[in-house]
Amino acid sequence: MSKATTTTRVAKTAHDVIDETAAKAGPVEMKIRETAANAGNKVEATQEKARDQIDESLEKMESFVRERPVTSAGIAFAAGVLVSTLLRR
């Protein structure tokens, strides 16, 4: 057996392995891309839901402050006293 024949066989085997690996990698890559896209969509949906909840909470808070300004000021004062007490320690 000559060196050229051995080299040719090794090269053919290497090419076959590379082609087989590439054929298997294609569907895996597509699945990974699909999964990443789905994850991105879920994150966007969760962010939108969180934004809606924050907006709703802010509206409720603003309404509470308008309806009960003295109570709101008392709550803010008490929270400030509590925070300053905690920070001093």
N, CA, C and O atoms as CSV, one atom per row, in Angstrom:
chain,resi,resn,atom,element,x,y,z
A,1,MET,N,N,0.844,-1.169,0.000
A,1,MET,CA,C,0.000,0.000,0.000
A,1,MET,C,C,0.894,1.240,0.000
A,1,MET,O,O,1.839,1.327,0.785
A,2,SER,N,N,0.604,2.177,-0.861
A,2,SER,CA,C,1.455,3.361,-0.978
A,2,SER,C,C,0.996,4.451,-0.025
A,2,SER,O,O,-0.121,4.419,0.492
A,3,LYS,N,N,1.880,5.419,0.197
A,3,LYS,CA,C,1.557,6.545,1.077
A,3,LYS,C,C,0.393,7.340,0.518
A,3,LYS,O,O,-0.451,7.814,1.278
A,4,ALA,N,N,0.334,7.492,-0.786
A,4,ALA,CA,C,-0.743,8.258,-1.413
A,4,ALA,C,C,-2.083,7.598,-1.147
A,4,ALA,O,O,-3.063,8.290,-0.874
A,5,THR,N,N,-2.148,6.296,-1.219
A,5,THR,CA,C,-3.399,5.582,-0.978
A,5,THR,C,C,-3.823,5.737,0.477
A,5,THR,O,O,-5.001,5.973,0.748
A,6,THR,N,N,-2.898,5.611,1.408
A,6,THR,CA,C,-3.201,5.777,2.829
A,6,THR,C,C,-3.668,7.196,3.105
A,6,THR,O,O,-4.647,7.396,3.825
A,7,THR,N,N,-2.991,8.170,2.549
A,7,THR,CA,C,-3.373,9.572,2.728
A,7,THR,C,C,-4.755,9.826,2.151
A,7,THR,O,O,-5.564,10.529,2.757
A,8,THR,N,N,-5.024,9.269,1.003
A,8,THR,CA,C,-6.331,9.442,0.365
A,8,THR,C,C,-7.427,8.824,1.229
A,8,THR,O,O,-8.486,9.422,1.416
A,9,ARG,N,N,-7.169,7.626,1.755
A,9,ARG,CA,C,-8.166,6.974,2.612
A,9,ARG,C,C,-8.414,7.777,3.889
A,9,ARG,O,O,-9.565,7.953,4.288
A,10,VAL,N,N,-7.369,8.258,4.527
A,10,VAL,CA,C,-7.504,9.053,5.751
A,10,VAL,C,C,-8.271,10.338,5.448
A,10,VAL,O,O,-9.147,10.740,6.214
A,11,ALA,N,N,-7.940,10.974,4.339
A,11,ALA,CA,C,-8.624,12.213,3.956
A,11,ALA,C,C,-10.103,11.948,3.696
A,11,ALA,O,O,-10.956,12.730,4.118
A,12,LYS,N,N,-10.415,10.841,2.998
A,12,LYS,CA,C,-11.809,10.495,2.708
A,12,LYS,C,C,-12.559,10.221,3.999
A,12,LYS,O,O,-13.691,10.675,4.167
A,13,THR,N,N,-11.942,9.485,4.912
A,13,THR,CA,C,-12.574,9.189,6.198
A,13,THR,C,C,-12.820,10.484,6.969
A,13,THR,O,O,-13.894,10.669,7.543
A,14,ALA,N,N,-11.844,11.367,6.985
A,14,ALA,CA,C,-11.999,12.657,7.676
A,14,ALA,C,C,-13.128,13.468,7.056
A,14,ALA,O,O,-13.934,14.055,7.778
A,15,HIS,N,N,-13.196,13.508,5.741
A,15,HIS,CA,C,-14.270,14.239,5.060
A,15,HIS,C,C,-15.629,13.620,5.378
A,15,HIS,O,O,-16.604,14.339,5.596
A,16,ASP,N,N,-15.695,12.296,5.404
A,16,ASP,CA,C,-16.952,11.620,5.731
A,16,ASP,C,C,-17.417,11.965,7.140
A,16,ASP,O,O,-18.599,12.220,7.370
A,17,VAL,N,N,-16.474,11.969,8.083
A,17,VAL,CA,C,-16.804,12.305,9.466
A,17,VAL,C,C,-17.282,13.752,9.562
A,17,VAL,O,O,-18.257,14.042,10.256
A,18,ILE,N,N,-16.605,14.648,8.875
A,18,ILE,CA,C,-16.993,16.064,8.895
A,18,ILE,C,C,-18.374,16.243,8.272
A,18,ILE,O,O,-19.205,16.971,8.813
A,19,ASP,N,N,-18.626,15.589,7.143
A,19,ASP,CA,C,-19.936,15.693,6.488
A,19,ASP,C,C,-21.047,15.138,7.380
A,19,ASP,O,O,-22.125,15.727,7.471
A,20,GLU,N,N,-20.786,14.011,8.034
A,20,GLU,CA,C,-21.782,13.412,8.929
A,20,GLU,C,C,-22.062,14.324,10.120
A,20,GLU,O,O,-23.213,14.502,10.521
A,21,THR,N,N,-20.999,14.896,10.679
A,21,THR,CA,C,-21.155,15.816,11.812
A,21,THR,C,C,-21.938,17.057,11.400
A,21,THR,O,O,-22.806,17.523,12.139
A,22,ALA,N,N,-21.635,17.586,10.233
A,22,ALA,CA,C,-22.346,18.770,9.735
A,22,ALA,C,C,-23.824,18.457,9.520
A,22,ALA,O,O,-24.685,19.283,9.822
A,23,ALA,N,N,-24.118,17.275,9.004
A,23,ALA,CA,C,-25.502,16.885,8.772
A,23,ALA,C,C,-26.282,16.790,10.087
A,23,ALA,O,O,-27.460,17.144,10.146
A,24,LYS,N,N,-25.625,16.316,11.124
A,24,LYS,CA,C,-26.274,16.209,12.434
A,24,LYS,C,C,-26.354,17.561,13.128
A,24,LYS,O,O,-27.301,17.815,13.872
A,25,ALA,N,N,-25.382,18.430,12.897
A,25,ALA,CA,C,-25.330,19.730,13.579
A,25,ALA,C,C,-26.408,20.680,13.069
A,25,ALA,O,O,-26.894,21.522,13.824
A,26,GLY,N,N,-26.781,20.559,11.814
A,26,GLY,CA,C,-27.785,21.465,11.244
A,26,GLY,C,C,-29.088,21.464,12.015
A,26,GLY,O,O,-29.533,22.526,12.450
A,27,PRO,N,N,-29.723,20.305,12.203
A,27,PRO,CA,C,-30.974,20.272,12.963
A,27,PRO,C,C,-30.808,20.713,14.416
A,27,PRO,O,O,-31.702,21.337,14.988
A,28,VAL,N,N,-29.664,20.386,15.007
A,28,VAL,CA,C,-29.412,20.813,16.385
A,28,VAL,C,C,-29.337,22.334,16.462
A,28,VAL,O,O,-29.886,22.946,17.378
A,29,GLU,N,N,-28.653,22.935,15.493
A,29,GLU,CA,C,-28.558,24.394,15.455
A,29,GLU,C,C,-29.943,25.016,15.319
A,29,GLU,O,O,-30.254,25.996,15.997
A,30,MET,N,N,-30.769,24.456,14.455
A,30,MET,CA,C,-32.125,24.992,14.259
A,30,MET,C,C,-32.932,24.887,15.555
A,30,MET,O,O,-33.669,25.809,15.905
A,31,LYS,N,N,-32.795,23.779,16.258
A,31,LYS,CA,C,-33.508,23.592,17.524
A,31,LYS,C,C,-33.045,24.611,18.557
A,31,LYS,O,O,-33.859,25.167,19.295
A,32,ILE,N,N,-31.740,24.855,18.610
A,32,ILE,CA,C,-31.203,25.844,19.557
A,32,ILE,C,C,-31.723,27.236,19.218
A,32,ILE,O,O,-32.117,27.989,20.108
A,33,ARG,N,N,-31.723,27.576,17.936
A,33,ARG,CA,C,-32.234,28.888,17.528
A,33,ARG,C,C,-33.714,29.033,17.874
A,33,ARG,O,O,-34.153,30.084,18.341
A,34,GLU,N,N,-34.473,27.971,17.641
A,34,GLU,CA,C,-35.905,27.976,17.940
A,34,GLU,C,C,-36.146,28.151,19.438
A,34,GLU,O,O,-37.003,28.931,19.852
A,35,THR,N,N,-35.384,27.420,20.241
A,35,THR,CA,C,-35.515,27.508,21.691
A,35,THR,C,C,-35.154,28.908,22.182
A,35,THR,O,O,-35.829,29.455,23.054
A,36,ALA,N,N,-34.099,29.483,21.628
A,36,ALA,CA,C,-33.689,30.838,22.018
A,36,ALA,C,C,-34.761,31.859,21.649
A,36,ALA,O,O,-35.050,32.769,22.425
A,37,ALA,N,N,-35.349,31.706,20.467
A,37,ALA,CA,C,-36.405,32.627,20.046
A,37,ALA,C,C,-37.611,32.511,20.967
A,37,ALA,O,O,-38.201,33.521,21.349
A,38,ASN,N,N,-37.981,31.278,21.327
A,38,ASN,CA,C,-39.110,31.085,22.241
A,38,ASN,C,C,-38.822,31.686,23.606
A,38,ASN,O,O,-39.698,32.298,24.218
A,39,ALA,N,N,-37.603,31.512,24.080
A,39,ALA,CA,C,-37.228,32.084,25.376
A,39,ALA,C,C,-37.303,33.607,25.322
A,39,ALA,O,O,-37.770,34.247,26.264
A,40,GLY,N,N,-36.840,34.181,24.213
A,40,GLY,CA,C,-36.915,35.637,24.055
A,40,GLY,C,C,-38.350,36.129,24.062
A,40,GLY,O,O,-38.658,37.161,24.658
A,41,ASN,N,N,-39.228,35.388,23.399
A,41,ASN,CA,C,-40.647,35.769,23.374
A,41,ASN,C,C,-41.261,35.690,24.764
A,41,ASN,O,O,-42.059,36.546,25.145
A,42,LYS,N,N,-40.888,34.654,25.527
A,42,LYS,CA,C,-41.410,34.519,26.887
A,42,LYS,C,C,-40.925,35.665,27.768
A,42,LYS,O,O,-41.685,36.193,28.580
A,43,VAL,N,N,-39.664,36.049,27.608
A,43,VAL,CA,C,-39.121,37.160,28.394
A,43,VAL,C,C,-39.865,38.447,28.066
A,43,VAL,O,O,-40.218,39.211,28.965
A,44,GLU,N,N,-40.102,38.688,26.784
A,44,GLU,CA,C,-40.837,39.892,26.387
A,44,GLU,C,C,-42.237,39.903,26.967
A,44,GLU,O,O,-42.706,40.941,27.434
A,45,ALA,N,N,-42.915,38.758,26.944
A,45,ALA,CA,C,-44.267,38.672,27.493
A,45,ALA,C,C,-44.258,38.927,28.999
A,45,ALA,O,O,-45.137,39.610,29.525
A,46,THR,N,N,-43.264,38.374,29.687
A,46,THR,CA,C,-43.155,38.569,31.132
A,46,THR,C,C,-42.856,40.030,31.458
A,46,THR,O,O,-43.399,40.579,32.416
A,47,GLN,N,N,-41.990,40.660,30.659
A,47,GLN,CA,C,-41.683,42.076,30.876
A,47,GLN,C,C,-42.928,42.935,30.671
A,47,GLN,O,O,-43.183,43.860,31.441
A,48,GLU,N,N,-43.686,42.632,29.652
A,48,GLU,CA,C,-44.910,43.399,29.375
A,48,GLU,C,C,-45.900,43.250,30.525
A,48,GLU,O,O,-46.523,44.225,30.945
A,49,LYS,N,N,-46.040,42.030,31.030
A,49,LYS,CA,C,-46.944,41.790,32.156
A,49,LYS,C,C,-46.475,42.557,33.388
A,49,LYS,O,O,-47.289,43.148,34.098
A,50,ALA,N,N,-45.172,42.551,33.643
A,50,ALA,CA,C,-44.619,43.278,34.795
A,50,ALA,C,C,-44.847,44.779,34.651
A,50,ALA,O,O,-45.203,45.456,35.616
A,51,ARG,N,N,-44.637,45.300,33.425
A,51,ARG,CA,C,-44.890,46.736,33.190
A,51,ARG,C,C,-46.343,47.085,33.462
A,51,ARG,O,O,-46.639,48.110,34.075
A,52,ASP,N,N,-47.249,46.227,33.004
A,52,ASP,CA,C,-48.675,46.472,33.233
A,52,ASP,C,C,-49.000,46.484,34.724
A,52,ASP,O,O,-49.764,47.329,35.191
A,53,GLN,N,N,-48.413,45.535,35.478
A,53,GLN,CA,C,-48.664,45.474,36.915
A,53,GLN,C,C,-48.094,46.700,37.625
A,53,GLN,O,O,-48.714,47.227,38.549
A,54,ILE,N,N,-46.927,47.152,37.202
A,54,ILE,CA,C,-46.326,48.346,37.805
A,54,ILE,C,C,-47.190,49.572,37.509
A,54,ILE,O,O,-47.449,50.387,38.394
A,55,ASP,N,N,-47.634,49.694,36.259
A,55,ASP,CA,C,-48.490,50.826,35.899
A,55,ASP,C,C,-49.780,50.820,36.711
A,55,ASP,O,O,-50.243,51.867,37.164
A,56,GLU,N,N,-50.360,49.629,36.892
A,56,GLU,CA,C,-51.592,49.512,37.669
A,56,GLU,C,C,-51.349,49.893,39.126
A,56,GLU,O,O,-52.166,50.577,39.742
A,57,SER,N,N,-50.222,49.445,39.670
A,57,SER,CA,C,-49.888,49.773,41.067
A,57,SER,C,C,-49.672,51.278,41.240
A,57,SER,O,O,-50.105,51.865,42.232
A,58,LEU,N,N,-49.001,51.892,40.271
A,58,LEU,CA,C,-48.777,53.340,40.346
A,58,LEU,C,C,-50.085,54.103,40.282
A,58,LEU,O,O,-50.271,55.089,40.996
A,59,GLU,N,N,-50.988,53.651,39.433
A,59,GLU,CA,C,-52.299,54.306,39.343
A,59,GLU,C,C,-53.050,54.197,40.664
A,59,GLU,O,O,-53.663,55.164,41.116
A,60,LYS,N,N,-53.001,53.009,41.288
A,60,LYS,CA,C,-53.671,52.818,42.582
A,60,LYS,C,C,-53.047,53.711,43.652
A,60,LYS,O,O,-53.753,54.307,44.465
A,61,MET,N,N,-51.709,53.796,43.643
A,61,MET,CA,C,-51.016,54.611,44.628
A,61,MET,C,C,-51.373,56.094,44.443
A,61,MET,O,O,-51.657,56.797,45.413
A,62,GLU,N,N,-51.353,56.554,43.202
A,62,GLU,CA,C,-51.698,57.954,42.936
A,62,GLU,C,C,-53.129,58.250,43.377
A,62,GLU,O,O,-53.405,59.311,43.937
A,63,SER,N,N,-54.020,57.324,43.126
A,63,SER,CA,C,-55.414,57.499,43.534
A,63,SER,C,C,-55.519,57.563,45.060
A,63,SER,O,O,-56.248,58.395,45.600
A,64,PHE,N,N,-54.793,56.688,45.750
A,64,PHE,CA,C,-54.798,56.674,47.214
A,64,PHE,C,C,-54.292,58.003,47.760
A,64,PHE,O,O,-54.874,58.562,48.690
A,65,VAL,N,N,-53.195,58.511,47.174
A,65,VAL,CA,C,-52.604,59.769,47.655
A,65,VAL,C,C,-53.569,60.932,47.416
A,65,VAL,O,O,-53.695,61.813,48.266
A,66,ARG,N,N,-54.247,60.943,46.274
A,66,ARG,CA,C,-55.208,62.022,46.006
A,66,ARG,C,C,-56.393,61.969,46.968
A,66,ARG,O,O,-56.869,63.005,47.432
A,67,GLU,N,N,-56.868,60.756,47.264
A,67,GLU,CA,C,-58.040,60.603,48.126
A,67,GLU,C,C,-57.705,60.799,49.599
A,67,GLU,O,O,-58.552,61.256,50.368
A,68,ARG,N,N,-56.490,60.462,50.002
A,68,ARG,CA,C,-56.103,60.521,51.415
A,68,ARG,C,C,-54.725,61.164,51.565
A,68,ARG,O,O,-53.762,60.473,51.896
A,69,PRO,N,N,-54.614,62.455,51.330
A,69,PRO,CA,C,-53.290,63.097,51.380
A,69,PRO,C,C,-52.658,63.090,52.777
A,69,PRO,O,O,-51.445,62.918,52.897
A,70,VAL,N,N,-53.442,63.272,53.813
A,70,VAL,CA,C,-52.888,63.313,55.168
A,70,VAL,C,C,-52.387,61.923,55.577
A,70,VAL,O,O,-51.314,61.790,56.165
A,71,THR,N,N,-53.161,60.912,55.265
A,71,THR,CA,C,-52.748,59.537,55.573
A,71,THR,C,C,-51.473,59.197,54.812
A,71,THR,O,O,-50.567,58.564,55.353
A,72,SER,N,N,-51.410,59.620,53.560
A,72,SER,CA,C,-50.227,59.347,52.738
A,72,SER,C,C,-48.996,60.017,53.315
A,72,SER,O,O,-47.919,59.421,53.351
A,73,ALA,N,N,-49.147,61.246,53.764
A,73,ALA,CA,C,-48.020,61.963,54.368
A,73,ALA,C,C,-47.576,61.256,55.648
A,73,ALA,O,O,-46.378,61.157,55.916
A,74,GLY,N,N,-48.530,60.765,56.438
A,74,GLY,CA,C,-48.202,60.038,57.674
A,74,GLY,C,C,-47.449,58.751,57.374
A,74,GLY,O,O,-46.481,58.418,58.058
A,75,ILE,N,N,-47.891,58.029,56.355
A,75,ILE,CA,C,-47.212,56.791,55.971
A,75,ILE,C,C,-45.794,57.093,55.495
A,75,ILE,O,O,-44.852,56.385,55.852
A,76,ALA,N,N,-45.642,58.148,54.687
A,76,ALA,CA,C,-44.314,58.518,54.192
A,76,ALA,C,C,-43.404,58.918,55.348
A,76,ALA,O,O,-42.227,58.558,55.362
A,77,PHE,N,N,-43.939,59.662,56.320
A,77,PHE,CA,C,-43.143,60.062,57.483
A,77,PHE,C,C,-42.699,58.835,58.275
A,77,PHE,O,O,-41.532,58.719,58.649
A,78,ALA,N,N,-43.640,57.918,58.528
A,78,ALA,CA,C,-43.320,56.708,59.299
A,78,ALA,C,C,-42.272,55.863,58.570
A,78,ALA,O,O,-41.364,55.318,59.198
A,79,ALA,N,N,-42.397,55.759,57.264
A,79,ALA,CA,C,-41.415,54.999,56.487
A,79,ALA,C,C,-40.044,55.661,56.574
A,79,ALA,O,O,-39.029,54.974,56.691
A,80,GLY,N,N,-40.010,56.978,56.519
A,80,GLY,CA,C,-38.745,57.699,56.630
A,80,GLY,C,C,-38.092,57.501,57.980
A,80,GLY,O,O,-36.876,57.327,58.062
A,81,VAL,N,N,-38.880,57.524,59.037
A,81,VAL,CA,C,-38.357,57.295,60.385
A,81,VAL,C,C,-37.800,55.881,60.484
A,81,VAL,O,O,-36.723,55.671,61.041
A,82,LEU,N,N,-38.531,54.918,59.947
A,82,LEU,CA,C,-38.090,53.517,59.997
A,82,LEU,C,C,-36.778,53.329,59.231
A,82,LEU,O,O,-35.856,52.683,59.728
A,83,VAL,N,N,-36.696,53.887,58.039
A,83,VAL,CA,C,-35.488,53.740,57.224
A,83,VAL,C,C,-34.297,54.413,57.910
A,83,VAL,O,O,-33.207,53.843,57.960
A,84,SER,N,N,-34.501,55.615,58.433
A,84,SER,CA,C,-33.390,56.304,59.088
A,84,SER,C,C,-32.928,55.556,60.337
A,84,SER,O,O,-31.735,55.525,60.636
A,85,THR,N,N,-33.864,54.956,61.064
A,85,THR,CA,C,-33.507,54.166,62.246
A,85,THR,C,C,-32.673,52.954,61.841
A,85,THR,O,O,-31.669,52.639,62.479
A,86,LEU,N,N,-33.093,52.285,60.783
A,86,LEU,CA,C,-32.373,51.103,60.307
A,86,LEU,C,C,-30.975,51.461,59.794
A,86,LEU,O,O,-30.026,50.706,60.000
A,87,LEU,N,N,-30.852,52.597,59.135
A,87,LEU,CA,C,-29.564,53.014,58.587
A,87,LEU,C,C,-28.577,53.456,59.660
A,87,LEU,O,O,-27.366,53.374,59.452
A,88,ARG,N,N,-29.061,53.912,60.776
A,88,ARG,CA,C,-28.173,54.345,61.861
A,88,ARG,C,C,-27.488,53.176,62.528
A,88,ARG,O,O,-26.399,53.328,63.084
A,89,ARG,N,N,-28.098,52.032,62.483
A,89,ARG,CA,C,-27.537,50.864,63.184
A,89,ARG,C,C,-26.434,50.253,62.436
A,89,ARG,O,O,-25.856,49.265,62.886
